[in-house]
Amino acid sequence: MLRRILLILIVLPVSLGLIALAVANRHDVSLVLDPFARDAALSVSVPLFVLLFASLILGVLLGGMAVWMKQGRFRRAAREAGREARRANAQANELRAIVAASGPTRPGLPATTTANANMPSLTDRRSAA
């Protein structure tokens, strides 16, 4: 519900503003692609709002690519940490299976002692980090 209200409060006025901008700037402008030529051989005549919207879209795309490339090292570190966590989890499962298969080494001893009772177990993930 809150998302819908924010959508209406933000997107609707922005859309109306962009429509008003497009209607007010319908006249053609000449975009010269070769600034050094005396004759405008490489020029395009487009409405001003098309030029504005195209530059806005291009800026958003270039900014998104720059941020994506800048954060590449963090994504790589997250992938490596995930791999390491999966390996550690698999190793812990293997060790649990080995311990469960071997059974108690000395009969009559309790499973945990008072010295080991305060140490976190492998399944206690809250204090492991």
N, C-alpha and C positions, 0 to 999 in steps of 0.2 A: 504494500500500500504506500509506504514512504517512497519507494522507488518511482512509482507512478506519479506521485505528487511532484517529486523533484524533476521528473521528465517533463511534466507539464510546465513547471515554473522556469525551467532553464531552456529546454529545447524549443518550446513554442515561441518565446520572444526572440531567440536567436534566429529561428527560421523566418519569422516575420521580418526581422531586420535584414536578413540576406535577400529576401524577396524584394523588399523595398529598395535595397542597393542595386539589385539587378534591373528593376524597372527604371530607376533614376539614371542608370548609366548604360543605356542601350546604344548610344552612339558609337560609331566605329572609330578605332584608333589604329594607327599604323605602327606595328612592331617591326623594327629594323633589326635584322639578324647579323648584318655586317656593318659595324660602325665606321669602318675605314673607307667604304665605297662612296663615291660621289653620287652615283645614281643608286636609287633604292632597289637594286635588283633582288636582293634577298630580304624582302619585307612581306609581312602578312598583315592584312587588315581584318581585325577581329573586334567584336564589341568589347567595351572596357570591362564589363562584369565577367566575361569569359576569361579575360586576362587576369583579373583579380582572383577568381576562383581557382584557376589553374596554378597561379603562384602560391595560393594558400595550400592547395593539395600537395604541391611539390615540396613546400616547406615542412608540412607534417610528415611526409614520407622520408625526407632526408633527415629530419630530427629523430624519427623512430629508428632509422637504420643506424644513426650515430649512437644512440643510446643502446641499441642491441649489440653493436660491436664493442662498446665500452664495457658492458656487463658480461662479456664472454668469459672472462676469467672466473667470475663468480658462479656462472652456470657450470663451468668445468669443475670447479672445486665441489660444487654440490653433487655432481655426478660421481666424482671420486669418493666423496664421503658416503654416498649411497652404496657404492660397490663395496667399500670397506665394511660398512654396517652389515650388508648381506653376508659377506664372508665371515665376519665375527659371529653372526647369528647361526650360520651353518656350522661353524666350528663348535659353538656352545651346544647346539643340538647333538652333534656327534659325541661330545664329551658326556652329555647327559645320558645318551644311549649306552655308552660304554660303562658308566657308573651304574646305571640301572641293570645292565646285563651282568655285571660282576657280582652284584649283591653285597651285603655287608662283609667287611674283611674280618672283623672280630665280633662274634655274637655277644649280645648283651650290652654293647655300647650304645648310648643314645645317638640319634641322628645329628643333633647339634649340641655343641657344648656351650657353656656360658661365655667363653671367649669369642666364639664365632657367632653368637646370637646378635651382637651389635653390628656385625658387618653386613652390608647389603648383599642380597643374593643376586644371581644373574638375571632374575626376572624383575627385580626392582629397578625400573628404568628411570624413575624420578631422581634418584640420587646418583645415578651412574654418570650423568653428564656433569 
